[in-house]
Amino acid sequence: MAHTPSMLLRIAVTVLDKSPFLRRVLWRWWYGRLAKKFTQRSWTFMNYGYEREAGGPALALAPEDEPDRLCVQL
């Protein structure tokens, strides 16, 4: 029986969904790989961003931090 990539992907997703420990190990490994590969100084955050609600108070940032505002606000 030949396994297609989509079938293998579904199996992997199912296994990771049922094993929080394995999922955590995989994410830690993946995070480490990304951190080693992307060493540019311009790549300062590895997380999502947060956009404040319209009219909400703005976080005071230094001008050099403005490009990373969404990540800093998180």
Order of alpha helices (4+ residues) and beta strands (2+ residues): alpha-alpha-alpha
